[in-house]
Amino acid sequence: MQTTFFFYGTLRHRPMLELLSGGTGGADGREAVLPGHRVLRSVEGDLPILVPDPAARAAGVVWSLPTEARERLDAYELPFGYVRRAVTVEVGSEPVEAQAYYPPESLEASGEDWSFEGWLRHSLPLPMRRAAEIAAHDPPLDAEAQQRQSPMIEHRAAASLRARPAPTTRRTHASPQDFALRRVRPPVGTFFQFEGLEADHRRFDGERATCLPREVFVGADAALVLPYDRGRDRLLLVEQFRPGPARRGDPQPWILEPVAGLVDAGETPEEAARREAKEEAHLDLKELVPMFAGYSSPGNATDHFYAYLALCDLPDDHAASGGLEAEHEDLKLHLLPFDEAMALVESGEANAMPLISMLLWLDRWRAGRG
């Protein structure tokens, strides 16, 4: 059984439609218009919003898709408030009955027309990465699962677009043909993802390693902040329960760490650092000093950290707890003299590698400025 759709927005892009619908059956879409409607750009983001306008004609494309494709598209659209409605469009001079997804009322439209061509030029990469992850699930995500996982899908899509090559003065300078990854198992997980892959790569002896089984934890980018008061030579650390050490068998799974949090889609790592400092440690930061950026565990994870030193005021009466209740954060805040913090590294009580790296960086920074 086929359903005829009228797509006026991002699903006009055939690669996007094929990813989210599971394929178009090889058929071509037909250009069409929806009389009495206009497609406006959303106030926030580059989203198309279909609105009534008696004097306008909304351009789009008509596709006839099988039931399975309709179910996948419903799972993609309906959880976010879109409603599928019957419309009559014009294909040339011929009226055609079709289904169209109308946006939720919560989406606020600007007075500016949405441009499909402009979206292709400026906004395509992020939604395509998001669609690729959604399409990778087998069986497909149902509507509830997709809504629940949507924020982290956005995180991972944005993180993949932030991946930039670092210098290769000593290490191998890779070309695209030097390595390849193939997904051999669908992603698993409702917050973070775990993927089974096969890897090929060029060896140092000139041969090629092929079909290497690998498993990768697919996380998201994070911003890390070490608050430091130069005048008092003290810093702030966060303590919280961590399931990783507990699962390993560590009898002391409460861990000392820097302020940290995921970088949201649409924000910079520095913006995330300032937001997390406010949420976790009640700090309104003014001066951020970039420390370093890099992978936390490149052998098995995509996690990439952006580390900052925050120069700030840390008086004796600073808050002793922090975190967002809505995110179930239970954080204890510690104000420590610098020397005492370094002693925790030497004793092993500070055992989170990001914190150790940031304290060592701070030690060098203090020496250089002294």
Summary of the structure (lengths in Angstrom):
residues: 370
radius of gyration: 25.1
end to end distance: 75.4
largest distance: 79.7
contacts: 1052
relative contact order: 0.10
helix: 31%
strand: 39%
